[in-house]
Amino acid sequence: MGGKNKAKDVITGMTLNFKDTGKVKTDVVYKANAKLNTLLLSAESQEFRNSVSSFESEIELSPDYLVVTYKLRSSSPDSPQETTARAVLQGQYKYSKGKILSARIDNIAQDSFSIQNGEYYNYGYVKSFDGGIAISNPSLLSSFLVATKQQGREVATYDYLPPGSVGYNGTMNETSDYIVVGDRSSVTSFGSDRFLQVGWHSNPFGINLL
């Protein structure tokens, strides 16, 4: 997608709407606006939301994927000063006249990069849902956010840890250098290497993924 005819659709509040209701437009980039950012941060504590100094986000859709990418900066001393993350929801999405009629999520992959007190942290995972998760109200972005919290079956997970730190799975890096713990390649290769390849976070919004 790109060029002069690049879509300018936006997310209005909590509802996924297309301006051009005469066509089914699945290859669409939804840029951040204030309501979208508020929704994506809604699961965080009020204290953390107050500490966020900048927040950028983007959503892309296709018949097979819904991809959410965001980057935030925080002034909280207890949180990373900068986090870049991407969640890839693979499944089946049906559209008609610019609306999402139905959605089922089969797999979710997520990768996040954080900087805290000058140290770099990286965590990613892939989980699968046997039989898939049917989204009851696919026109609402919040329905998809709730789905990402489901337990699922862990397929792969990894940590990229600085010296002396502890990963999400409880492993401590007792060396004097950064280490990778877990199955990083299964995360970065998810979706035929399109979404989470090593280094994606250095230009999170510069490439159209779908």
KAKAFEN-V333799 format. One line per field, one symbol per residue. psi: psi as a letter, one per 40 degrees, with the letter a starting at -180 (. if undefined). A space follows every 50 residues. Layout:
psi=???
This chain:
psi=iaadehieiihhbehhihdgeeihhdghhhiiidddddddedeiiddddd ehdihiiihiiieeihhhhihihieheeiidhhhihhhhhbhhhihfeih dihhhdihiihihihhfeihihhiihiihheihhhdgeehdddddddeei dahhdiiiihhiheihideehhheaeiiihhagdddddehffeddfihed eegdeehhd.
